[in-house]
Amino acid sequence: MRALIAAATGLALAFALVLTITALGSPAGTTSPKPLLTTVPSHP
């Protein structure tokens, strides 16, 4: 019975954490206007 209570408590805490993060929303940010500079390796 203790295991069931512990599992229910953990599930409730995880659900509350998800709801809190969802309520806060994603941080406002912008993407960089510059593309990532990558190089293609030369073929041997």
Full PDB file with SEQRES, HELIX, SHEET, SSBOND, CRYST1, ORIGX, SCALE, CONECT and MASTER records, all heavy atoms in Angstrom:
SEQRES   1 A   44  MET ARG ALA LEU ILE ALA ALA ALA THR GLY LEU ALA LEU          
SEQRES   2 A   44  ALA PHE ALA LEU VAL LEU THR ILE THR ALA LEU GLY SER          
SEQRES   3 A   44  PRO ALA GLY THR THR SER PRO LYS PRO LEU LEU THR THR          
SEQRES   4 A   44  VAL PRO SER HIS PRO                                          
HELIX    1 AA1 ARG A    2  LEU A   24  1                                  23    
CRYST1    1.000    1.000    1.000  90.00  90.00  90.00 P 1           1          
ORIGX1      1.000000  0.000000  0.000000        0.00000                         
ORIGX2      0.000000  1.000000  0.000000        0.00000                         
ORIGX3      0.000000  0.000000  1.000000        0.00000                         
SCALE1      1.000000  0.000000  0.000000        0.00000                         
SCALE2      0.000000  1.000000  0.000000        0.00000                         
SCALE3      0.000000  0.000000  1.000000        0.00000                         
ATOM      1  N   MET A   1       0.819  -1.194   0.000  1.00  0.00           N  
ATOM      2  CA  MET A   1       0.000   0.000   0.000  1.00  0.00           C  
ATOM      3  C   MET A   1       0.867   1.264   0.000  1.00  0.00           C  
ATOM      4  O   MET A   1       0.514   2.259  -0.597  1.00  0.00           O  
ATOM      5  CB  MET A   1      -0.908  -0.034   1.240  1.00  0.00           C  
ATOM      6  CG  MET A   1      -1.960   1.011   1.251  1.00  0.00           C  
ATOM      7  SD  MET A   1      -3.126   0.696  -0.065  1.00  0.00           S  
ATOM      8  CE  MET A   1      -4.215   2.062   0.116  1.00  0.00           C  
ATOM      9  N   ARG A   2       2.013   1.195   0.698  1.00  0.00           N  
ATOM     10  CA  ARG A   2       2.907   2.345   0.724  1.00  0.00           C  
ATOM     11  C   ARG A   2       3.450   2.655  -0.655  1.00  0.00           C  
ATOM     12  O   ARG A   2       3.628   3.820  -1.003  1.00  0.00           O  
ATOM     13  CB  ARG A   2       4.091   2.074   1.667  1.00  0.00           C  
ATOM     14  CG  ARG A   2       3.791   2.341   3.098  1.00  0.00           C  
ATOM     15  CD  ARG A   2       5.088   2.336   3.874  1.00  0.00           C  
ATOM     16  NE  ARG A   2       4.877   1.782   5.205  1.00  0.00           N  
ATOM     17  CZ  ARG A   2       5.849   1.578   6.063  1.00  0.00           C  
ATOM     18  NH1 ARG A   2       7.089   1.829   5.746  1.00  0.00           N  
ATOM     19  NH2 ARG A   2       5.572   1.090   7.252  1.00  0.00           N  
ATOM     20  N   ALA A   3       3.721   1.614  -1.415  1.00  0.00           N  
ATOM     21  CA  ALA A   3       4.248   1.823  -2.766  1.00  0.00           C  
ATOM     22  C   ALA A   3       3.216   2.524  -3.646  1.00  0.00           C  
ATOM     23  O   ALA A   3       3.569   3.393  -4.460  1.00  0.00           O  
ATOM     24  CB  ALA A   3       4.656   0.497  -3.386  1.00  0.00           C  
ATOM     25  N   LEU A   4       1.969   2.178  -3.474  1.00  0.00           N  
ATOM     26  CA  LEU A   4       0.900   2.814  -4.252  1.00  0.00           C  
ATOM     27  C   LEU A   4       0.765   4.290  -3.876  1.00  0.00           C  
ATOM     28  O   LEU A   4       0.613   5.147  -4.752  1.00  0.00           O  
ATOM     29  CB  LEU A   4      -0.423   2.083  -4.003  1.00  0.00           C  
ATOM     30  CG  LEU A   4      -1.621   2.558  -4.819  1.00  0.00           C  
ATOM     31  CD1 LEU A   4      -1.351   2.360  -6.303  1.00  0.00           C  
ATOM     32  CD2 LEU A   4      -2.867   1.806  -4.406  1.00  0.00           C  
ATOM     33  N   ILE A   5       0.858   4.589  -2.602  1.00  0.00           N  
ATOM     34  CA  ILE A   5       0.785   5.978  -2.148  1.00  0.00           C  
ATOM     35  C   ILE A   5       1.991   6.764  -2.653  1.00  0.00           C  
ATOM     36  O   ILE A   5       1.863   7.905  -3.111  1.00  0.00           O  
ATOM     37  CB  ILE A   5       0.686   6.034  -0.611  1.00  0.00           C  
ATOM     38  CG1 ILE A   5      -0.644   5.440  -0.154  1.00  0.00           C  
ATOM     39  CG2 ILE A   5       0.837   7.456  -0.095  1.00  0.00           C  
ATOM     40  CD1 ILE A   5      -0.762   5.239   1.337  1.00  0.00           C  
ATOM     41  N   ALA A   6       3.161   6.159  -2.602  1.00  0.00           N  
ATOM     42  CA  ALA A   6       4.368   6.833  -3.083  1.00  0.00           C  
ATOM     43  C   ALA A   6       4.288   7.087  -4.586  1.00  0.00           C  
ATOM     44  O   ALA A   6       4.670   8.160  -5.063  1.00  0.00           O  
ATOM     45  CB  ALA A   6       5.601   5.995  -2.753  1.00  0.00           C  
ATOM     46  N   ALA A   7       3.773   6.134  -5.337  1.00  0.00           N  
ATOM     47  CA  ALA A   7       3.633   6.310  -6.779  1.00  0.00           C  
ATOM     48  C   ALA A   7       2.624   7.409  -7.092  1.00  0.00           C  
ATOM     49  O   ALA A   7       2.850   8.242  -7.978  1.00  0.00           O  
ATOM     50  CB  ALA A   7       3.206   4.997  -7.423  1.00  0.00           C  
ATOM     51  N   ALA A   8       1.512   7.429  -6.366  1.00  0.00           N  
ATOM     52  CA  ALA A   8       0.501   8.467  -6.584  1.00  0.00           C  
ATOM     53  C   ALA A   8       1.043   9.848  -6.222  1.00  0.00           C  
ATOM     54  O   ALA A   8       0.775  10.831  -6.912  1.00  0.00           O  
ATOM     55  CB  ALA A   8      -0.745   8.150  -5.766  1.00  0.00           C  
ATOM     56  N   THR A   9       1.813   9.930  -5.150  1.00  0.00           N  
ATOM     57  CA  THR A   9       2.406  11.203  -4.749  1.00  0.00           C  
ATOM     58  C   THR A   9       3.406  11.688  -5.790  1.00  0.00           C  
ATOM     59  O   THR A   9       3.418  12.869  -6.160  1.00  0.00           O  
ATOM     60  CB  THR A   9       3.100  11.057  -3.387  1.00  0.00           C  
ATOM     61  OG1 THR A   9       2.152  10.578  -2.431  1.00  0.00           O  
ATOM     62  CG2 THR A   9       3.664  12.372  -2.905  1.00  0.00           C  
ATOM     63  N   GLY A  10       4.249  10.792  -6.276  1.00  0.00           N  
ATOM     64  CA  GLY A  10       5.218  11.161  -7.302  1.00  0.00           C  
ATOM     65  C   GLY A  10       4.544  11.604  -8.586  1.00  0.00           C  
ATOM     66  O   GLY A  10       4.972  12.569  -9.231  1.00  0.00           O  
ATOM     67  N   LEU A  11       3.483  10.920  -8.965  1.00  0.00           N  
ATOM     68  CA  LEU A  11       2.746  11.288 -10.173  1.00  0.00           C  
ATOM     69  C   LEU A  11       2.092  12.658 -10.008  1.00  0.00           C  
ATOM     70  O   LEU A  11       2.119  13.478 -10.928  1.00  0.00           O  
ATOM     71  CB  LEU A  11       1.693  10.227 -10.477  1.00  0.00           C  
ATOM     72  CG  LEU A  11       0.922  10.392 -11.782  1.00  0.00           C  
ATOM     73  CD1 LEU A  11       1.882  10.324 -12.969  1.00  0.00           C  
ATOM     74  CD2 LEU A  11      -0.133   9.318 -11.914  1.00  0.00           C  
ATOM     75  N   ALA A  12       1.541  12.915  -8.843  1.00  0.00           N  
ATOM     76  CA  ALA A  12       0.912  14.210  -8.590  1.00  0.00           C  
ATOM     77  C   ALA A  12       1.939  15.335  -8.616  1.00  0.00           C  
ATOM     78  O   ALA A  12       1.694  16.407  -9.164  1.00  0.00           O  
ATOM     79  CB  ALA A  12       0.190  14.187  -7.246  1.00  0.00           C  
ATOM     80  N   LEU A  13       3.115  15.094  -8.045  1.00  0.00           N  
ATOM     81  CA  LEU A  13       4.174  16.108  -8.062  1.00  0.00           C  
ATOM     82  C   LEU A  13       4.674  16.368  -9.479  1.00  0.00           C  
ATOM     83  O   LEU A  13       4.912  17.514  -9.865  1.00  0.00           O  
ATOM     84  CB  LEU A  13       5.336  15.685  -7.160  1.00  0.00           C  
ATOM     85  CG  LEU A  13       5.066  15.769  -5.667  1.00  0.00           C  
ATOM     86  CD1 LEU A  13       6.239  15.189  -4.882  1.00  0.00           C  
ATOM     87  CD2 LEU A  13       4.811  17.210  -5.257  1.00  0.00           C  
ATOM     88  N   ALA A  14       4.835  15.307 -10.262  1.00  0.00           N  
ATOM     89  CA  ALA A  14       5.282  15.474 -11.646  1.00  0.00           C  
ATOM     90  C   ALA A  14       4.238  16.244 -12.449  1.00  0.00           C  
ATOM     91  O   ALA A  14       4.581  17.125 -13.246  1.00  0.00           O  
ATOM     92  CB  ALA A  14       5.542  14.109 -12.272  1.00  0.00           C  
ATOM     93  N   PHE A  15       2.967  15.944 -12.234  1.00  0.00           N  
ATOM     94  CA  PHE A  15       1.895  16.642 -12.941  1.00  0.00           C  
ATOM     95  C   PHE A  15       1.862  18.115 -12.548  1.00  0.00           C  
ATOM     96  O   PHE A  15       1.688  18.994 -13.386  1.00  0.00           O  
ATOM     97  CB  PHE A  15       0.562  15.963 -12.636  1.00  0.00           C  
ATOM     98  CG  PHE A  15      -0.571  16.455 -13.489  1.00  0.00           C  
ATOM     99  CD1 PHE A  15      -0.589  16.217 -14.851  1.00  0.00           C  
ATOM    100  CD2 PHE A  15      -1.613  17.162 -12.921  1.00  0.00           C  
ATOM    101  CE1 PHE A  15      -1.627  16.676 -15.639  1.00  0.00           C  
ATOM    102  CE2 PHE A  15      -2.668  17.622 -13.700  1.00  0.00           C  
ATOM    103  CZ  PHE A  15      -2.672  17.384 -15.065  1.00  0.00           C  
ATOM    104  N   ALA A  16       2.053  18.395 -11.260  1.00  0.00           N  
ATOM    105  CA  ALA A  16       2.074  19.782 -10.792  1.00  0.00           C  
ATOM    106  C   ALA A  16       3.258  20.541 -11.384  1.00  0.00           C  
ATOM    107  O   ALA A  16       3.141  21.713 -11.744  1.00  0.00           O  
ATOM    108  CB  ALA A  16       2.139  19.811  -9.264  1.00  0.00           C  
ATOM    109  N   LEU A  17       4.403  19.871 -11.524  1.00  0.00           N  
ATOM    110  CA  LEU A  17       5.582  20.508 -12.116  1.00  0.00           C  
ATOM    111  C   LEU A  17       5.337  20.841 -13.580  1.00  0.00           C  
ATOM    112  O   LEU A  17       5.670  21.930 -14.045  1.00  0.00           O  
ATOM    113  CB  LEU A  17       6.794  19.583 -11.972  1.00  0.00           C  
ATOM    114  CG  LEU A  17       8.117  20.117 -12.508  1.00  0.00           C  
ATOM    115  CD1 LEU A  17       8.554  21.339 -11.721  1.00  0.00           C  
ATOM    116  CD2 LEU A  17       9.181  19.041 -12.451  1.00  0.00           C  
ATOM    117  N   VAL A  18       4.722  19.929 -14.302  1.00  0.00           N  
ATOM    118  CA  VAL A  18       4.413  20.173 -15.710  1.00  0.00           C  
ATOM    119  C   VAL A  18       3.434  21.329 -15.839  1.00  0.00           C  
ATOM    120  O   VAL A  18       3.595  22.197 -16.706  1.00  0.00           O  
ATOM    121  CB  VAL A  18       3.853  18.892 -16.368  1.00  0.00           C  
ATOM    122  CG1 VAL A  18       3.253  19.188 -17.728  1.00  0.00           C  
ATOM    123  CG2 VAL A  18       4.947  17.844 -16.499  1.00  0.00           C  
ATOM    124  N   LEU A  19       2.412  21.368 -14.999  1.00  0.00           N  
ATOM    125  CA  LEU A  19       1.452  22.469 -15.049  1.00  0.00           C  
ATOM    126  C   LEU A  19       2.106  23.808 -14.717  1.00  0.00           C  
ATOM    127  O   LEU A  19       1.782  24.834 -15.326  1.00  0.00           O  
ATOM    128  CB  LEU A  19       0.295  22.201 -14.083  1.00  0.00           C  
ATOM    129  CG  LEU A  19      -0.736  21.186 -14.550  1.00  0.00           C  
ATOM    130  CD1 LEU A  19      -1.819  21.014 -13.483  1.00  0.00           C  
ATOM    131  CD2 LEU A  19      -1.364  21.593 -15.863  1.00  0.00           C  
ATOM    132  N   THR A  20       3.029  23.808 -13.768  1.00  0.00           N  
ATOM    133  CA  THR A  20       3.723  25.043 -13.407  1.00  0.00           C  
ATOM    134  C   THR A  20       4.579  25.548 -14.559  1.00  0.00           C  
ATOM    135  O   THR A  20       4.553  26.740 -14.885  1.00  0.00           O  
ATOM    136  CB  THR A  20       4.612  24.803 -12.165  1.00  0.00           C  
ATOM    137  OG1 THR A  20       3.794  24.320 -11.096  1.00  0.00           O  
ATOM    138  CG2 THR A  20       5.297  26.078 -11.738  1.00  0.00           C  
ATOM    139  N   ILE A  21       5.310  24.655 -15.186  1.00  0.00           N  
ATOM    140  CA  ILE A  21       6.151  25.053 -16.322  1.00  0.00           C  
ATOM    141  C   ILE A  21       5.289  25.534 -17.482  1.00  0.00           C  
ATOM    142  O   ILE A  21       5.611  26.517 -18.147  1.00  0.00           O  
ATOM    143  CB  ILE A  21       7.066  23.885 -16.745  1.00  0.00           C  
ATOM    144  CG1 ILE A  21       8.088  23.609 -15.645  1.00  0.00           C  
ATOM    145  CG2 ILE A  21       7.761  24.174 -18.062  1.00  0.00           C  
ATOM    146  CD1 ILE A  21       8.924  22.380 -15.871  1.00  0.00           C  
ATOM    147  N   THR A  22       4.167  24.874 -17.702  1.00  0.00           N  
ATOM    148  CA  THR A  22       3.259  25.288 -18.770  1.00  0.00           C  
ATOM    149  C   THR A  22       2.665  26.658 -18.469  1.00  0.00           C  
ATOM    150  O   THR A  22       2.522  27.491 -19.366  1.00  0.00           O  
ATOM    151  CB  THR A  22       2.136  24.253 -18.940  1.00  0.00           C  
ATOM    152  OG1 THR A  22       2.719  22.974 -19.185  1.00  0.00           O  
ATOM    153  CG2 THR A  22       1.227  24.604 -20.098  1.00  0.00           C  
ATOM    154  N   ALA A  23       2.326  26.920 -17.222  1.00  0.00           N  
ATOM    155  CA  ALA A  23       1.728  28.203 -16.852  1.00  0.00           C  
ATOM    156  C   ALA A  23       2.731  29.339 -17.009  1.00  0.00           C  
ATOM    157  O   ALA A  23       2.358  30.453 -17.378  1.00  0.00           O  
ATOM    158  CB  ALA A  23       1.214  28.138 -15.416  1.00  0.00           C  
ATOM    159  N   LEU A  24       3.995  29.075 -16.738  1.00  0.00           N  
ATOM    160  CA  LEU A  24       5.010  30.115 -16.874  1.00  0.00           C  
ATOM    161  C   LEU A  24       5.273  30.444 -18.333  1.00  0.00           C  
ATOM    162  O   LEU A  24       5.649  31.557 -18.661  1.00  0.00           O  
ATOM    163  CB  LEU A  24       6.320  29.670 -16.199  1.00  0.00           C  
ATOM    164  CG  LEU A  24       6.274  29.551 -14.684  1.00  0.00           C  
ATOM    165  CD1 LEU A  24       7.591  29.010 -14.161  1.00  0.00           C  
ATOM    166  CD2 LEU A  24       5.973  30.898 -14.044  1.00  0.00           C  
ATOM    167  N   GLY A  25       5.098  29.488 -19.192  1.00  0.00           N  
ATOM    168  CA  GLY A  25       5.298  29.706 -20.619  1.00  0.00           C  
ATOM    169  C   GLY A  25       6.767  29.590 -20.996  1.00  0.00           C  
ATOM    170  O   GLY A  25       7.659  29.515 -20.155  1.00  0.00           O  
ATOM    171  N   SER A  26       6.997  29.593 -22.287  1.00  0.00           N  
ATOM    172  CA  SER A  26       8.372  29.485 -22.766  1.00  0.00           C  
ATOM    173  C   SER A  26       9.044  30.847 -22.694  1.00  0.00           C  
ATOM    174  O   SER A  26       8.391  31.879 -22.850  1.00  0.00           O  
ATOM    175  CB  SER A  26       8.391  28.954 -24.199  1.00  0.00           C  
ATOM    176  OG  SER A  26       7.689  29.856 -25.039  1.00  0.00           O  
ATOM    177  N   PRO A  27      10.323  30.881 -22.475  1.00  0.00           N  
ATOM    178  CA  PRO A  27      11.019  32.163 -22.402  1.00  0.00           C  
ATOM    179  C   PRO A  27      11.018  32.866 -23.757  1.00  0.00           C  
ATOM    180  O   PRO A  27      11.116  32.223 -24.800  1.00  0.00           O  
ATOM    181  CB  PRO A  27      12.443  31.782 -21.979  1.00  0.00           C  
ATOM    182  CG  PRO A  27      12.591  30.362 -22.358  1.00  0.00           C  
ATOM    183  CD  PRO A  27      11.217  29.757 -22.258  1.00  0.00           C  
ATOM    184  N   ALA A  28      10.895  34.169 -23.720  1.00  0.00           N  
ATOM    185  CA  ALA A  28      10.890  34.940 -24.963  1.00  0.00           C  
ATOM    186  C   ALA A  28      12.315  35.009 -25.492  1.00  0.00           C  
ATOM    187  O   ALA A  28      13.236  35.388 -24.786  1.00  0.00           O  
ATOM    188  CB  ALA A  28      10.358  36.334 -24.693  1.00  0.00           C  
ATOM    189  N   GLY A  29      12.472  34.626 -26.718  1.00  0.00           N  
ATOM    190  CA  GLY A  29      13.790  34.662 -27.325  1.00  0.00           C  
ATOM    191  C   GLY A  29      13.675  34.786 -28.817  1.00  0.00           C  
ATOM    192  O   GLY A  29      12.616  34.585 -29.397  1.00  0.00           O  
ATOM    193  N   THR A  30      14.762  35.138 -29.424  1.00  0.00           N  
ATOM    194  CA  THR A  30      14.761  35.261 -30.879  1.00  0.00           C  
ATOM    195  C   THR A  30      15.873  34.384 -31.434  1.00  0.00           C  
ATOM    196  O   THR A  30      16.847  34.081 -30.742  1.00  0.00           O  
ATOM    197  CB  THR A  30      14.999  36.714 -31.315  1.00  0.00           C  
ATOM    198  OG1 THR A  30      16.243  37.163 -30.763  1.00  0.00           O  
ATOM    199  CG2 THR A  30      13.886  37.628 -30.820  1.00  0.00           C  
ATOM    200  N   THR A  31      15.710  34.030 -32.671  1.00  0.00           N  
ATOM    201  CA  THR A  31      16.745  33.241 -33.317  1.00  0.00           C  
ATOM    202  C   THR A  31      17.778  34.181 -33.923  1.00  0.00           C  
ATOM    203  O   THR A  31      17.478  35.343 -34.217  1.00  0.00           O  
ATOM    204  CB  THR A  31      16.152  32.351 -34.420  1.00  0.00           C  
ATOM    205  OG1 THR A  31      15.472  33.173 -35.351  1.00  0.00           O  
ATOM    206  CG2 THR A  31      15.180  31.333 -33.830  1.00  0.00           C  
ATOM    207  N   SER A  32      18.942  33.688 -34.121  1.00  0.00           N  
ATOM    208  CA  SER A  32      20.018  34.494 -34.691  1.00  0.00           C  
ATOM    209  C   SER A  32      19.769  34.724 -36.170  1.00  0.00           C  
ATOM    210  O   SER A  32      19.416  33.795 -36.894  1.00  0.00           O  
ATOM    211  CB  SER A  32      21.353  33.770 -34.492  1.00  0.00           C  
ATOM    212  OG  SER A  32      22.367  34.475 -35.156  1.00  0.00           O  
ATOM    213  N   PRO A  33      19.941  35.943 -36.643  1.00  0.00           N  
ATOM    214  CA  PRO A  33      19.754  36.186 -38.075  1.00  0.00           C  
ATOM    215  C   PRO A  33      20.870  35.589 -38.930  1.00  0.00           C  
ATOM    216  O   PRO A  33      20.698  35.369 -40.111  1.00  0.00           O  
ATOM    217  CB  PRO A  33      19.742  37.706 -38.177  1.00  0.00           C  
ATOM    218  CG  PRO A  33      20.500  38.174 -36.997  1.00  0.00           C  
ATOM    219  CD  PRO A  33      20.264  37.147 -35.909  1.00  0.00           C  
ATOM    220  N   LYS A  34      22.009  35.332 -38.307  1.00  0.00           N  
ATOM    221  CA  LYS A  34      23.140  34.767 -39.046  1.00  0.00           C  
ATOM    222  C   LYS A  34      23.031  33.246 -39.074  1.00  0.00           C  
ATOM    223  O   LYS A  34      22.750  32.618 -38.048  1.00  0.00           O  
ATOM    224  CB  LYS A  34      24.453  35.153 -38.391  1.00  0.00           C  
ATOM    225  CG  LYS A  34      24.741  36.640 -38.401  1.00  0.00           C  
ATOM    226  CD  LYS A  34      26.073  36.928 -37.747  1.00  0.00           C  
ATOM    227  CE  LYS A  34      26.359  38.411 -37.743  1.00  0.00           C  
ATOM    228  NZ  LYS A  34      27.623  38.708 -37.061  1.00  0.00           N  
ATOM    229  N   PRO A  35      23.256  32.620 -40.237  1.00  0.00           N  
ATOM    230  CA  PRO A  35      23.241  31.155 -40.272  1.00  0.00           C  
ATOM    231  C   PRO A  35      24.493  30.589 -39.604  1.00  0.00           C  
ATOM    232  O   PRO A  35      25.494  31.268 -39.457  1.00  0.00           O  
ATOM    233  CB  PRO A  35      23.235  30.843 -41.768  1.00  0.00           C  
ATOM    234  CG  PRO A  35      23.872  32.028 -42.392  1.00  0.00           C  
ATOM    235  CD  PRO A  35      23.514  33.210 -41.526  1.00  0.00           C  
ATOM    236  N   LEU A  36      24.380  29.353 -39.198  1.00  0.00           N  
ATOM    237  CA  LEU A  36      25.549  28.693 -38.609  1.00  0.00           C  
ATOM    238  C   LEU A  36      26.564  28.438 -39.706  1.00  0.00           C  
ATOM    239  O   LEU A  36      26.234  27.971 -40.798  1.00  0.00           O  
ATOM    240  CB  LEU A  36      25.129  27.359 -37.972  1.00  0.00           C  
ATOM    241  CG  LEU A  36      24.221  27.473 -36.739  1.00  0.00           C  
ATOM    242  CD1 LEU A  36      23.814  26.079 -36.307  1.00  0.00           C  
ATOM    243  CD2 LEU A  36      24.933  28.176 -35.623  1.00  0.00           C  
ATOM    244  N   LEU A  37      27.783  28.779 -39.409  1.00  0.00           N  
ATOM    245  CA  LEU A  37      28.848  28.582 -40.392  1.00  0.00           C  
ATOM    246  C   LEU A  37      29.416  27.184 -40.230  1.00  0.00           C  
ATOM    247  O   LEU A  37      30.067  26.881 -39.227  1.00  0.00           O  
ATOM    248  CB  LEU A  37      29.945  29.642 -40.222  1.00  0.00           C  
ATOM    249  CG  LEU A  37      29.475  31.079 -40.407  1.00  0.00           C  
ATOM    250  CD1 LEU A  37      30.625  32.044 -40.092  1.00  0.00           C  
ATOM    251  CD2 LEU A  37      28.962  31.312 -41.806  1.00  0.00           C  
ATOM    252  N   THR A  38      29.150  26.348 -41.184  1.00  0.00           N  
ATOM    253  CA  THR A  38      29.672  24.988 -41.122  1.00  0.00           C  
ATOM    254  C   THR A  38      30.449  24.716 -42.394  1.00  0.00           C  
ATOM    255  O   THR A  38      30.217  25.333 -43.433  1.00  0.00           O  
ATOM    256  CB  THR A  38      28.521  23.954 -41.018  1.00  0.00           C  
ATOM    257  OG1 THR A  38      27.664  24.125 -42.145  1.00  0.00           O  
ATOM    258  CG2 THR A  38      27.742  24.156 -39.732  1.00  0.00           C  
ATOM    259  N   THR A  39      31.358  23.813 -42.314  1.00  0.00           N  
ATOM    260  CA  THR A  39      32.158  23.455 -43.480  1.00  0.00           C  
ATOM    261  C   THR A  39      31.962  21.984 -43.779  1.00  0.00           C  
ATOM    262  O   THR A  39      31.778  21.161 -42.876  1.00  0.00           O  
ATOM    263  CB  THR A  39      33.659  23.710 -43.243  1.00  0.00           C  
ATOM    264  OG1 THR A  39      34.059  22.978 -42.086  1.00  0.00           O  
ATOM    265  CG2 THR A  39      33.943  25.187 -43.028  1.00  0.00           C  
ATOM    266  N   VAL A  40      31.972  21.667 -45.042  1.00  0.00           N  
ATOM    267  CA  VAL A  40      31.854  20.271 -45.466  1.00  0.00           C  
ATOM    268  C   VAL A  40      33.258  19.709 -45.599  1.00  0.00           C  
ATOM    269  O   VAL A  40      34.110  20.326 -46.236  1.00  0.00           O  
ATOM    270  CB  VAL A  40      31.119  20.193 -46.823  1.00  0.00           C  
ATOM    271  CG1 VAL A  40      31.028  18.752 -47.304  1.00  0.00           C  
ATOM    272  CG2 VAL A  40      29.740  20.822 -46.723  1.00  0.00           C  
ATOM    273  N   PRO A  41      33.516  18.567 -44.985  1.00  0.00           N  
ATOM    274  CA  PRO A  41      34.865  17.998 -45.119  1.00  0.00           C  
ATOM    275  C   PRO A  41      35.165  17.631 -46.561  1.00  0.00           C  
ATOM    276  O   PRO A  41      34.284  17.191 -47.306  1.00  0.00           O  
ATOM    277  CB  PRO A  41      34.838  16.762 -44.220  1.00  0.00           C  
ATOM    278  CG  PRO A  41      33.399  16.478 -43.977  1.00  0.00           C  
ATOM    279  CD  PRO A  41      32.650  17.744 -44.167  1.00  0.00           C  
ATOM    280  N   SER A  42      36.410  17.839 -46.945  1.00  0.00           N  
ATOM    281  CA  SER A  42      36.795  17.518 -48.330  1.00  0.00           C  
ATOM    282  C   SER A  42      36.845  16.007 -48.513  1.00  0.00           C  
ATOM    283  O   SER A  42      37.188  15.262 -47.598  1.00  0.00           O  
ATOM    284  CB  SER A  42      38.152  18.120 -48.646  1.00  0.00           C  
ATOM    285  OG  SER A  42      39.129  17.600 -47.764  1.00  0.00           O  
ATOM    286  N   HIS A  43      36.488  15.580 -49.707  1.00  0.00           N  
ATOM    287  CA  HIS A  43      36.511  14.158 -50.006  1.00  0.00           C  
ATOM    288  C   HIS A  43      37.943  13.710 -50.271  1.00  0.00           C  
ATOM    289  O   HIS A  43      38.707  14.434 -50.917  1.00  0.00           O  
ATOM    290  CB  HIS A  43      35.640  13.846 -51.225  1.00  0.00           C  
ATOM    291  CG  HIS A  43      34.191  14.120 -50.973  1.00  0.00           C  
ATOM    292  ND1 HIS A  43      33.434  13.340 -50.160  1.00  0.00           N  
ATOM    293  CD2 HIS A  43      33.370  15.095 -51.417  1.00  0.00           C  
ATOM    294  CE1 HIS A  43      32.197  13.825 -50.125  1.00  0.00           C  
ATOM    295  NE2 HIS A  43      32.129  14.892 -50.870  1.00  0.00           N  
ATOM    296  N   PRO A  44      38.302  12.546 -49.790  1.00  0.00           N  
ATOM    297  CA  PRO A  44      39.688  12.066 -49.999  1.00  0.00           C  
ATOM    298  C   PRO A  44      39.952  11.676 -51.445  1.00  0.00           C  
ATOM    299  O   PRO A  44      39.130  11.375 -52.206  1.00  0.00           O  
ATOM    300  CB  PRO A  44      39.792  10.851 -49.090  1.00  0.00           C  
ATOM    301  CG  PRO A  44      38.409  10.441 -48.780  1.00  0.00           C  
ATOM    302  CD  PRO A  44      37.533  11.631 -48.981  1.00  0.00           C  
TER     303      PRO A  44                                                      
MASTER        0    0    0    1    0    0    0    6  302    1    0    4          
END                                                                             
